[in-house]
Amino acid sequence: MTAQMTALQKTGGGTQVMQCLKPTVERDDDVIIRVALSGICRTDVFAAEGRIKTPEPIVLGHEFAGFVETAGSAASFHQGDRVTVMPIMPCGACEWCACGRAELCQATTMLGIDRDGSFGEFIRVPASSVYKMPEGMSFRLGAYAEPVAAAMSVLRAGLNPTEKGVIYGNNRFGQLIRRIFNAKGFDNITVFDPNAGEALPVNGYDFAVETLATTETMDALIRAVRPQGKIVLKSRKPEAVGIHFVDAIKKELTFRAVNYGAFDETLALMASDRLYLDDLLGDVHPLDNFAAVFERSKTHEERKTFFGLMAKDVWDC
């Protein structure tokens, strides 16, 4: 009899918790992971709502940590290894992958979007995307590694620690970016809350990082950054956002889009005492509560929320 598992699946009939096939090793570099915790991201909600197109049926979710269940003969992992996964996977065949610049691959696939994700009891991933968690790292932190890697990308934007910067958006992601900047020696960073009723100073910053991509946000940042300053683009909003070119060109601004920092460097920083994250990690919910959790995630972003796929005494360590 074919083994089954419980998962949150998007199908032609909507998104629901259901029984589906448990993944098995198909290639010699496959790793089957038993998911302990999986974080909820706006990307998951967009996919469930159809704002991001996916094949169907598909198991949603992409931020997670768990135990290795089994692995193919070419995978250097063993049953019981505590691991987390980089969910954006390069194709391995393009010119960028061939020259060792896989971070620039334009044919990537993503867990929970292009292939089955982590809102299920088990998941199959290639060994090249799997990372052993540092000793002593909790599953909560391990399941938060992907957002931290995304925030770490701001360090690739060519910014100078002596410069004055602003992060637009007093949300969980904005606070995470600030902490990463501070851990790397950036001491003159402001987090701007657009809901506080104040305006950004004109020409007040050497650089700005957006975490809320709208046309109004871009207008505000173009005004706030000095001539020949830099605006770092970080959001992954699926809809188009407008930019008033005449204002940007008059200031000779640089727009620098960034994707991810290196996953191994991310885990090393998370395991150090230079980056405190515990207060950004929120509640754990059963998979059956997905509808309420998704709805709340649209307006409450102070702390990362998780689905628990194993018992509390397992994922809470």
DOLODREN-754887 format. One line per 8 residues: number of its first residue (from 0); their letters; for each residue x, y, z of C-alpha. Coordinates in steps of 0.02 Angstrom, whole numbers, plus 50000, padded with zeros to 5 digits. Layout:
% DOLODREN-754887
NUM = a = X Y Z; ...
% end
This chain:
% DOLODREN-754887
0 = mtaqmtal = 50000 50000 50000; 50066 50172 49951; 50112 50279 50102; 50008 50435 50132; 50040 50598 50226; 49940 50749 50282; 49975 50911 50188; 49901 51080 50144
8 = qktgggtq = 49870 51066 49958; 49810 51189 49828; 49699 51103 49700; 49570 51154 49572; 49443 51152 49712; 49539 51274 49823; 49663 51253 49965; 49631 51119 50095
16 = vmqclkpt = 49713 50998 50215; 49706 50825 50138; 49793 50659 50120; 49919 50643 49979; 50063 50531 49930; 50215 50532 50043; 50368 50576 49938; 50502 50444 49909
24 = verdddvi = 50681 50448 49846; 50680 50454 49656; 50857 50515 49619; 51021 50474 49704; 51036 50654 49768; 50860 50662 49841; 50835 50695 50026; 50669 50658 50113
32 = irvalsgi = 50642 50771 50263; 50513 50752 50400; 50454 50930 50428; 50453 50990 50609; 50404 51172 50585; 50360 51275 50431; 50344 51464 50429; 50203 51560 50347
40 = crtdvfaa = 50251 51693 50219; 50151 51814 50112; 50211 51714 49961; 50115 51563 50027; 49957 51667 50048; 49976 51742 49873; 49995 51567 49801; 49841 51504 49895
48 = egriktpe = 49741 51653 49828; 49800 51627 49649; 49898 51791 49642; 50052 51684 49610; 50022 51548 49482; 50067 51370 49528; 50037 51198 49454; 49897 51101 49537
56 = pivlghef = 49888 51002 49643; 50036 51069 49743; 50085 51068 49927; 50116 51248 49981; 50252 51315 50097; 50439 51346 50082; 50515 51402 50251; 50550 51251 50360
64 = agfvetag = 50664 51140 50463; 50656 50958 50511; 50740 50788 50520; 50814 50689 50376; 50704 50536 50352; 50804 50453 50213; 50923 50503 50074; 50987 50443 49907
72 = saasfhqg = 51157 50362 49885; 51240 50525 49826; 51173 50631 49969; 51289 50656 50118; 51150 50658 50247; 51093 50528 50371; 50930 50485 50456; 50900 50601 50603
80 = drvtvmpi = 51008 50746 50542; 50930 50913 50592; 50919 51017 50434; 50847 51169 50350; 50831 51205 50164; 50861 51345 50041; 50694 51339 49947; 50751 51429 49788
88 = mpcgacew = 50837 51300 49679; 50948 51338 49529; 50925 51237 49369; 51104 51170 49369; 51115 51179 49179; 51124 51363 49126; 51281 51467 49095; 51271 51545 49268
96 = cacgrael = 51260 51378 49356; 51401 51310 49247; 51520 51452 49296; 51485 51439 49483; 51365 51587 49492; 51207 51488 49529; 51139 51635 49630; 51110 51720 49462
104 = cqattmlg = 51017 51573 49383; 50862 51635 49293; 50780 51464 49282; 50760 51431 49468; 50615 51335 49543; 50540 51367 49713; 50466 51250 49842; 50279 51279 49864
112 = idrdgsfg = 50269 51372 49698; 50345 51261 49563; 50359 51098 49661; 50284 51025 49819; 50328 51125 49974; 50339 51111 50162; 50159 51121 50225; 50158 50933 50238
120 = efirvpas = 50229 50799 50350; 50368 50756 50226; 50456 50841 50081; 50579 50787 49946; 50721 50908 49903; 50890 50894 49815; 51040 50873 49930; 51121 51032 49860
128 = svykmpeg = 50984 51136 49944; 50995 51052 50115; 51099 51125 50259; 51134 51047 50427; 51078 51162 50566; 51216 51224 50682; 51226 51130 50846; 51104 51199 50973
136 = msfrlgay = 50996 51292 50845; 50810 51270 50878; 50688 51216 50745; 50603 51387 50760; 50765 51471 50709; 50801 51340 50576; 50630 51369 50498; 50667 51556 50497
144 = aepvaaam = 50830 51539 50400; 50754 51578 50230; 50686 51751 50281; 50854 51791 50363; 50945 51740 50203; 50827 51854 50105; 50865 51998 50223; 51053 51961 50215
152 = svlragln = 51048 52006 50031; 51053 52193 50074; 51238 52166 50115; 51266 52130 49930; 51204 52302 49876; 51374 52388 49889; 51330 52493 50041; 51457 52573 50157
160 = ptekgviy = 51439 52552 50347; 51483 52737 50368; 51333 52791 50264; 51165 52849 50331; 51022 52735 50283; 50836 52713 50306; 50731 52554 50300; 50555 52594 50239
168 = gnnrfgql = 50432 52489 50339; 50423 52459 50526; 50375 52277 50502; 50457 52113 50551; 50562 52110 50393; 50618 52289 50415; 50671 52254 50594; 50763 52099 50536
176 = irrifnak = 50860 52199 50406; 50905 52330 50537; 50975 52196 50652; 51079 52123 50511; 51147 52296 50470; 51191 52323 50653; 51276 52153 50664; 51384 52203 50515
184 = gfdnitvf = 51436 52372 50585; 51304 52488 50510; 51265 52606 50654; 51172 52748 50568; 51012 52659 50515; 50833 52720 50539; 50676 52613 50523; 50536 52722 50454
192 = dpnageal = 50355 52686 50496; 50241 52758 50359; 50092 52741 50477; 50167 52856 50609; 50106 53015 50525; 50277 53087 50487; 50365 53115 50320; 50540 53064 50273
200 = pvngydfa = 50664 53208 50263; 50706 53264 50086; 50884 53214 50034; 50909 53146 50209; 50992 52977 50172; 51133 52900 50074; 51032 52745 50041; 50859 52673 50071
208 = vetlatte = 50792 52494 50081; 50611 52465 50036; 50509 52327 50118; 50337 52389 50059; 50335 52401 49870; 50206 52527 49809; 50214 52675 49691; 50190 52790 49842
216 = tmdalira = 50336 52706 49931; 50451 52732 49782; 50400 52915 49770; 50442 52939 49954; 50611 52853 49939; 50662 52949 49783; 50630 53109 49880; 50719 53046 50036
224 = vrpqgkiv = 50882 52987 49957; 51017 53116 49916; 51073 53146 49736; 51176 52997 49673; 51112 52894 49820; 51050 52715 49812; 50881 52630 49832; 50886 52445 49874
232 = lksrkpea = 50738 52345 49807; 50693 52200 49919; 50506 52160 49906; 50438 52017 49801; 50269 52093 49761; 50194 52000 49613; 50107 52155 49540; 50196 52295 49447
240 = vgihfvda = 50249 52452 49544; 50268 52624 49465; 50423 52736 49469; 50424 52919 49417; 50577 52915 49306; 50600 53103 49291; 50630 53122 49479; 50749 52973 49487
248 = ikkeltfr = 50848 53030 49335; 50864 53208 49398; 50948 53139 49555; 51052 53010 49459; 50996 52876 49580; 51053 52694 49579; 50920 52559 49601; 50996 52396 49664
256 = avnygafd = 50886 52241 49669; 50947 52103 49785; 50888 51925 49804; 50971 51814 49938; 51126 51808 50044; 51227 51648 50055; 51134 51517 50157; 51288 51451 50247
264 = etlalmas = 51338 51628 50299; 51159 51657 50356; 51160 51505 50470; 51329 51553 50542; 51267 51728 50587; 51106 51657 50661; 51208 51539 50770; 51318 51681 50833
272 = drlylddl = 51278 51801 50975; 51274 51950 50856; 51096 51926 50791; 50951 51911 50915; 50794 51843 50833; 50689 51758 50967; 50569 51905 50988; 50529 51899 50801
280 = lgdvhpld = 50469 51718 50813; 50285 51695 50851; 50154 51561 50880; 50142 51385 50810; 49974 51327 50741; 49903 51161 50682; 49888 51143 50494; 49698 51133 50508
288 = nfaavfer = 49694 51317 50561; 49771 51375 50397; 49625 51485 50341; 49625 51592 50499; 49816 51597 50503; 49826 51653 50321; 49696 51788 50350; 49782 51856 50505
296 = sktheerk = 49951 51857 50416; 49887 51991 50297; 49878 52120 50436; 49991 52055 50576; 50175 52045 50531; 50258 52083 50696; 50311 51903 50724; 50339 51750 50614
304 = tffglmak = 50199 51621 50627; 50227 51435 50601; 50134 51275 50566; 50186 51131 50678; 50197 50967 50582; 50263 50867 50729; 50225 50862 50915; 50272 51013 51021
312 = dvwdc = 50403 50920 51121; 50495 50890 50957; 50486 51058 50869; 50507 51162 51025; 50687 51106 51048
% end
